[in-house]
């Protein structure tokens, strides 16, 4: 196995581990994901598929695509962590807003259309980082592995 393929396997395997961890929290730990949690999963799935293709097709193009996928999920995770910390607002479809001067009917409509899981809650954290924060950090490391794989393949 070449060094580039080893790095691809490590990076794609890292995305697989993070994705399996997310599913573990969801199905074993019974922590339902919010909308932004789901968004973070798609680039990991893409990175895994890109990793499989990069094993079959040599070159630097696919590892650079893997790097883009890892950077994408890292950015979504960082944005989500900021929403959780209250540094900025998240999408209105998954955070709570002030009630304001709503009528009873408007308030009931807002309650009935509210998501089941809010994006601005932190259901789990370790060492001061939420799951979204850990995804941001670890996915940025995976980004570095993908870039190293691409450079090694050239």
C-alpha positions as CSV (number, residue, x, y, z in Angstrom):
1,X,0.0,0.0,0.0
2,X,1.3,3.4,-1.0
3,X,1.6,6.2,1.6
4,X,-1.1,8.1,-0.3
5,X,-3.5,5.2,-0.1
6,X,-2.7,4.7,3.6
7,X,-3.7,8.4,4.2
8,X,-6.8,8.0,2.2
9,X,-7.8,4.9,4.2
10,X,-7.1,6.8,7.4
11,X,-9.1,9.8,6.4
12,X,-12.1,7.9,5.0
13,X,-11.9,5.6,8.0
14,X,-12.0,8.6,10.3
15,X,-15.2,9.8,8.6
16,X,-16.6,6.3,9.0
17,X,-15.8,6.3,12.7
18,X,-17.4,9.7,13.2
19,X,-20.5,8.7,11.3
20,X,-20.7,5.4,13.3
21,X,-20.3,7.4,16.5
22,X,-23.1,9.8,15.5
23,X,-25.4,6.8,14.8
24,X,-24.3,5.2,18.1
25,X,-25.3,8.3,20.0
26,X,-28.6,8.3,18.1
27,X,-29.6,4.7,18.3
28,X,-27.8,3.4,21.4
29,X,-27.6,6.6,23.4
30,X,-31.1,7.7,22.3
31,X,-29.9,11.3,21.5
32,X,-32.1,12.3,18.6
33,X,-30.1,14.5,16.0
34,X,-31.2,18.0,15.1
35,X,-31.4,19.2,11.6
36,X,-27.8,20.6,11.7
37,X,-26.5,17.3,13.1
38,X,-27.9,15.6,10.1
39,X,-26.3,18.1,7.8
40,X,-22.9,17.2,9.2
41,X,-23.4,13.5,8.3
42,X,-23.7,14.0,4.5
43,X,-20.1,15.1,3.9
44,X,-18.8,12.2,5.9
45,X,-20.8,9.8,3.7
46,X,-19.4,11.5,0.7
47,X,-15.8,11.3,2.1
48,X,-16.3,7.5,2.6
49,X,-17.4,7.1,-1.0
50,X,-14.6,9.2,-2.2
51,X,-12.2,7.1,-0.2
52,X,-13.4,3.9,-1.9
53,X,-13.0,5.6,-5.3
54,X,-9.6,6.9,-4.5
55,X,-8.4,3.4,-3.7
56,X,-9.6,2.3,-7.2
57,X,-8.5,5.4,-9.2
58,X,-5.0,6.8,-8.4
59,X,-4.3,10.5,-8.5
60,X,-4.7,13.7,-6.4
61,X,-8.2,14.8,-7.6
62,X,-10.2,12.4,-5.5
63,X,-8.2,13.1,-2.3
64,X,-8.8,16.8,-2.9
65,X,-12.5,16.1,-3.1
66,X,-12.3,14.2,0.1
67,X,-10.6,17.2,1.7
68,X,-13.4,19.4,0.5
69,X,-16.0,17.0,2.1
70,X,-14.0,17.0,5.4
71,X,-13.7,20.8,5.4
72,X,-17.4,21.1,4.6
73,X,-18.5,19.0,7.6
74,X,-15.9,20.8,9.8
75,X,-17.4,24.2,8.8
76,X,-21.0,23.0,9.5
77,X,-19.8,21.6,12.9
78,X,-18.1,24.9,13.8
79,X,-21.2,26.9,12.8
80,X,-23.4,24.5,14.8
81,X,-21.1,24.7,17.8
82,X,-21.4,28.5,17.6
83,X,-25.2,28.3,17.5
84,X,-25.1,26.0,20.6
85,X,-22.9,28.5,22.4
86,X,-25.2,31.4,21.5
87,X,-22.5,33.2,19.5
88,X,-24.9,33.5,16.5
89,X,-28.3,32.5,15.5
90,X,-29.0,29.2,13.7
91,X,-31.6,28.5,11.1
92,X,-35.1,29.5,12.4
93,X,-36.3,26.0,11.6
94,X,-34.3,24.4,14.4
95,X,-33.8,27.0,17.1
96,X,-36.2,28.7,19.4
97,X,-37.0,32.4,19.1
98,X,-38.8,34.9,21.3
99,X,-42.5,34.7,21.6
100,X,-43.0,38.4,21.2
101,X,-46.5,39.8,20.7
102,X,-48.1,36.7,19.2
103,X,-51.7,35.9,19.5
104,X,-52.9,32.6,21.0
105,X,-53.4,31.1,17.6
106,X,-50.0,32.3,16.3
107,X,-48.3,30.9,19.4
108,X,-50.0,27.6,19.0
109,X,-49.0,27.5,15.3
110,X,-45.4,28.3,16.3
111,X,-45.4,25.5,18.9
112,X,-47.0,22.9,16.5
113,X,-44.4,23.7,13.8
114,X,-41.4,23.7,16.2
115,X,-38.8,21.0,15.6
116,X,-38.6,18.1,18.0
117,X,-34.9,18.6,18.5
118,X,-33.4,22.1,18.8
119,X,-30.1,23.0,17.2
120,X,-29.2,25.4,20.0
121,X,-29.3,22.8,22.8
122,X,-26.2,20.9,23.8
123,X,-27.3,17.3,24.6
124,X,-23.8,16.0,25.3
125,X,-20.3,17.4,25.7
126,X,-16.8,16.3,26.7
127,X,-13.9,18.5,27.7
128,X,-16.0,21.6,27.0
129,X,-16.8,20.6,23.4
130,X,-20.2,19.4,22.2
131,X,-20.6,16.7,19.5
132,X,-20.7,19.5,16.9
133,X,-17.5,21.0,18.3
134,X,-15.8,17.6,18.3
135,X,-16.9,17.0,14.7
136,X,-15.5,20.4,13.7
137,X,-12.1,19.7,15.3
138,X,-11.8,16.1,14.2
139,X,-13.0,16.7,10.7
140,X,-10.5,19.5,10.3
141,X,-7.8,16.9,11.2
142,X,-9.3,14.6,8.5
143,X,-9.1,17.6,6.1
144,X,-5.4,17.7,6.8
145,X,-5.1,13.9,6.1
146,X,-6.9,14.3,2.8
147,X,-4.6,17.1,1.7
148,X,-1.5,15.1,2.7
149,X,-2.9,12.2,0.7
150,X,-3.4,14.4,-2.4
151,X,0.0,15.9,-2.1
152,X,1.6,12.5,-1.7
153,X,-0.3,11.2,-4.8
154,X,1.1,14.0,-7.1
